[in-house]
């Protein structure tokens, strides 16, 4: 199974978890997904008053420089860990 196929399967699997992950884990999932799909964050950060958007931006920006393949593998591993706890 290719890395892309595993990544897409993990992205689908995360939607069917019976328990919602905590906010920190959700941010990590978001950041890894964006890094794997888009690459490094670009553009200006959202307003500091838009807390949710700013947290997502910062989580993604923290992964700057991580390769797409590494981000995909980290995402797959995190989803597998969540599934084992589910």
Secondary structure, DSSP 8 states (H G I E B T S, - for coil): --HHHHHHHHHHHHTT-SS---HHHHHHHHHHHHHHHT-S--S----TT-HHHHHHHHHHHTTTT--HHHHHHHHHHHHHHHHHH-
